[in-house]
């Protein structure tokens, strides 16, 4: 397993080095789908749910537990499917070596972050999962793509600055715990800076998962760039933020106030994403708001788990994330086939899979929603989750209408339908096979009449509402991708220098030298994000 971990992280980096050879470059491009294979094998070997930990020289520690293994396996599978699709799409295209470089770097960080067990390796791999994404988003070279890439990197850098500050406080105020994540987080509730650290963690990783109102970059990013890249960015790399919340929130300790705030923020994001998605006319933007909604629900479940001291919340969220990885990535790949005619049965398959986000019975998403029940069963919380399911249904129907009515793409990407169909079809059987191991209950429990009714009524209500809105010809105001988040980004652009200077001045007030030094690094990251990325051009 040690060799599998090393291969998982180092194989993509080795392939990236081979791109320096003009003779080997075409071979590497054709083999992009092979780079995630060690990660898939590693996740399959850990499917039993036990925790395996390894320490390498230099105190770099790697841990493969059940939440990490679940998301690692799903993300590796998506990277494999999208990698082969990307190889085909890149054939004969200029700049394919450059695209492959950014792809492999992002891949290494995106998968490695699920096994990082110490704060240094986690931070390094988390940054690797975020920063090279600029090259993927801006690959086509248009102004819209470059701006979306700049905004995405700015959001990533700001988030990383906040996370770095949280990690510094976590290490400095837990003396004797070393750099391993598990003992540091176990000591977090007794830290005098517990509230500050939790807030930094939630905001920092909340930027990565598009938690409203930190979501502005996500619709802009997902509406730009090649669809093969958007598929892995939406399905896989966003889960780096999710595993960060699972790793650094003390889920085994009941924190009702902090948990309640995260629960409320997640539910607001879930409802906000579903509502604002209806204002979009680009299917890619609709899928982005759908991700904001679903990732908000996952954050809400983690908040409920933190409030109750339920350590199993991390596993439950990771289980639902498996479905989101494959379906969301598959739907973006489907949009890349729009140069071809999408058959009615394909649109029906996409609709069936996407309605799993709302809990449609018999889908893998329904099993994920069912796993949420123990943590979200209270009256008001349960009703809000049901409202989010209604909103998800309406949003999915809106997405399907846009896809069906879409005009011929003037620059079709002509991806093979086999890629998205493989991702979508794999999701539901995978969820059914994992359900018992994750929840301890038989998958047959999802087939009880009362359970089917609880899952089906929000979908039926959403379908009725969606039909009524369409029949009435209701037209919601059209908002730009990113809505208020885009306005916030514009305001940051105008105030970049002033904000960066304020952060640096605040640093001078720090009293402890270790905190001061490392927090200055966080301030410099913020300065780079705000001044260099957003500054005058």
Phi, psi and omega in degrees: 000328176299316180294326178295319178296315179297317180295322181300318183274321189272333181300311177299324179292321177295319177297324178297322178294325180294341178295343178293339180269117179303328181289325183269346185303313179297327179294317179297316181299317179292338183260017182302326181288348180271338185301325181276001185302316178302324179293319179296317179295321179297315179295320179296324179291336182259014187294346179289344174097357179286159181263128176241133181232142181221139178242126179261164175307141183090008175070016173285125189240138180234135183231132176239101179250185186295313178301317180296318181294320181299309183286328177299314181297314181294316181294321178298318179297317178296318179298324178295310181298311181291330180295317177292323176296320179294321179300318179292317182295327183281346185304124179075005183264139177291147179078014184294329177294320178296316178299317181298324178298308180297322180300311184291322177295314178298319179301314182300314179290320183298324180271323182296331183296336181286344181246358181294126184247359176231161189292329182290308181294324179298313183295319181296315182288326177297318177295322179293332177284345187250310192292318180293350180299337178304316181296330178285316183292317186269013187301319183289344170084002178285162181296321179297319180292318180294320179294317177299321178295318179296317180295319179297315180293323177298314178299320180296317181293319177297315178299318181293326176297317179293320179294319178300317178299319179296317181293322177298310180298323181296316182287315185294325184259020171227063185300143178085356182268354180072208182247359179294138187293315188302307179293328179296315181290327177297328179274353185300315183302335180269359181285141176294343180255022185305311182298319180295316182297315179298318179297316179297319179297313183293317181290317181299308179283336176296328174298322182291324182265005176071037179289120181299138006267027181264019192264355193305327183289331191293310178298325178294319182291314185288341178275355183240166173081169179296144184291332176296325177287316180299326180300315182280330178293319181283319184278319190254306189291334176298337181285349172297322175293324180292315179293332176296317177296318180296320183287322192253358170269132181284075189294339178279356182245127181289120177229082189301321183290306180298316179298320179295322179294316179295320177301313180296317180297320179294318180291322176300315179297320180298314181287321180297314180298319180294320181289312184291334177298333179288346179272359185261146178247354176264122181305328179294319178293324177298316178296326178296314179292329175298319177296319177303318180294312185289319177293329174297320177296321178295319176297322179297320178295321176296322176296317177297321178294320178294320179297324183266355184070033184263102181297332183291351179301325180297317179293318181297316179294319178298324179296314178294326181297331177304315180294317181297319180305307188284319182288315181294317176299319179296321180293322176294321176297326178298321180297336178284354178263008188288354168287343175257169177277127177274115183293158181299322181292329177290320177295323177294320177297317178297319179295317178301314181294316183293326178292348172299333176297333178270354179097023179306125181307146178080351174273163175295329178297327177298322178293323177296317178297321179296323178294334178292336197305318184298332182263345185236027188276350181294153190308301184293317180297316180299318180294322179293322175296323177294320176296322176296323177294320176299313179298320178298321179296311179300319181293320178297317179296322176298316179299315181296322178296319179295320180294317182294325184267000187297137176286165178301128179292124180295336176233069185296142180271343171052049174286152179289136176299338182301327183294306184290326179295320178298316180295316183291317182291327182291334191294310186291312176301323179297317179297316180297323181287336183265344190304311183296319181294328183277315188260341185080002179250155178290144177297338178296339179296338178284354182256003178292143185305317182293326178291316179300321179294314180300325180282326189278328189294323176295325178293317179296318179295319178294322178295319179295318179295317179297319178296319181296318179296319180292318181294325180279352182068028182295128180241109178285154177302139179271124180250150177292150177305127182103342177035240183293333176296322177295322178293323177297319178298317178298320178295321178296322177302316183289330186252016189305306183298318182295318180294316180298318179296322179296320179295317180295320178297322179297329181298326183294347180274352182292144185255327184269129186301313180299319179294318182300312183299311185283329176292330174299322176299319177297319179296322178294324176298315177299320180298316179299317182297315187275321186270311184286315183285318184262353188291178182301144182239000000 
